[in-house]
Amino acid sequence: MRRIRKGDDVIVTTGKDKGRRGTVLRVLATGQVVVEGCNKVKKHVKPNPMKQTAGGIEEKEMPIHPSNVALYNPHAKKADRVGIKVLEDGRRVRCFRSDGEVLDV
């Protein structure tokens, strides 16, 4: 079970965007996450007339390792670690480590 999923609200804990908050746009097969508005780079793109794309410099978000982000806890209003809890009916759900609040229902 992945601790960070698409659509989660996260805070970047290390790197040039430390402290910035954003939403997870995608989780790659390697496990890395792409966070909205974080780890932006400028990429030089060649024009491609077959795809009808113009060349130039585009700014895009690059992947971040999941150890460098933490889920945002709205109750505590800060970053929090995530744990896995097994409910009575046998389902496994994610929960915050600080207060035990369940994320998935």
C-alpha positions as CSV (number, residue, x, y, z in Angstrom):
1,M,0.0,0.0,0.0
2,R,1.4,3.4,-1.0
3,R,1.6,6.0,1.7
4,I,1.4,8.9,-0.7
5,R,-1.3,8.8,-3.5
6,K,-2.5,11.0,-6.3
7,G,-4.6,13.8,-5.0
8,D,-3.0,14.0,-1.5
9,D,-2.1,17.3,0.0
10,V,1.7,17.2,0.8
11,I,4.4,19.5,2.1
12,V,8.0,19.3,0.7
13,T,10.4,18.6,3.6
14,T,13.8,19.0,1.8
15,G,15.3,20.7,-1.2
16,K,14.9,24.0,-2.9
17,D,11.1,24.0,-2.3
18,K,11.2,23.1,1.4
19,G,8.1,24.1,3.2
20,R,6.0,24.5,0.0
21,R,2.6,22.9,0.0
22,G,0.9,21.3,-3.1
23,T,-1.2,18.4,-4.4
24,V,0.2,15.2,-5.8
25,L,-0.5,15.2,-9.6
26,R,0.9,11.7,-10.3
27,V,2.8,8.8,-8.8
28,L,5.3,7.3,-11.2
29,A,6.1,3.6,-11.5
30,T,9.4,4.3,-9.8
31,G,7.5,5.5,-6.8
32,Q,8.5,9.1,-7.2
33,V,5.7,11.8,-7.0
34,V,5.0,14.9,-9.0
35,V,3.8,17.8,-6.8
36,E,1.9,20.7,-8.2
37,G,4.0,23.9,-8.3
38,C,7.1,22.2,-6.8
39,N,10.5,21.2,-8.2
40,K,10.0,23.3,-11.4
41,V,12.6,23.3,-14.1
42,K,13.0,25.0,-17.5
43,K,13.2,22.5,-20.3
44,H,14.3,23.4,-23.9
45,V,11.9,21.8,-26.4
46,K,12.5,21.5,-30.2
47,P,9.6,22.3,-32.5
48,N,7.8,19.3,-33.9
49,P,5.7,20.0,-36.9
50,M,4.2,16.4,-36.9
51,K,2.7,17.0,-33.4
52,Q,1.9,20.7,-34.1
53,T,4.1,21.8,-31.2
54,A,6.1,25.0,-31.1
55,G,9.7,25.0,-29.8
56,G,10.9,27.1,-26.9
57,I,11.5,27.0,-23.2
58,E,8.8,25.4,-21.2
59,E,8.6,25.2,-17.4
60,K,7.4,21.9,-15.9
61,E,7.3,20.0,-12.6
62,M,9.8,17.2,-12.1
63,P,9.5,14.1,-9.9
64,I,10.4,14.2,-6.2
65,H,11.4,11.1,-4.1
66,P,8.5,10.3,-1.6
67,S,10.9,10.4,1.3
68,N,11.2,14.2,0.6
69,V,7.5,14.9,1.1
70,A,5.1,14.5,4.0
71,L,1.3,14.5,4.1
72,Y,-0.3,17.6,5.3
73,N,-2.5,17.1,8.5
74,P,-5.3,19.6,8.4
75,H,-6.1,19.1,12.1
76,A,-2.6,19.8,13.3
77,K,-1.9,22.2,10.4
78,K,1.5,20.8,9.8
79,A,3.3,17.9,8.0
80,D,2.8,14.5,9.5
81,R,4.0,10.9,8.9
82,V,1.7,8.2,7.7
83,G,1.0,4.8,9.1
84,I,-1.1,1.8,8.1
85,K,-3.9,0.7,10.4
86,V,-6.0,-2.5,10.0
87,L,-9.7,-2.0,10.8
88,E,-12.0,-4.6,12.4
89,D,-13.4,-5.7,9.0
90,G,-9.9,-6.4,7.8
91,R,-9.4,-3.3,5.6
92,R,-6.1,-1.6,5.6
93,V,-6.3,2.2,5.8
94,R,-3.8,5.0,6.1
95,C,-3.7,7.1,9.3
96,F,-1.7,10.0,10.7
97,R,1.0,9.0,13.2
98,S,0.5,12.0,15.5
99,D,-3.2,11.7,16.3
100,G,-4.2,8.4,14.6
101,E,-6.8,10.1,12.4
102,V,-7.8,7.9,9.5
103,L,-7.3,9.3,5.9
104,D,-9.1,6.7,3.9
105,V,-12.7,5.7,4.7
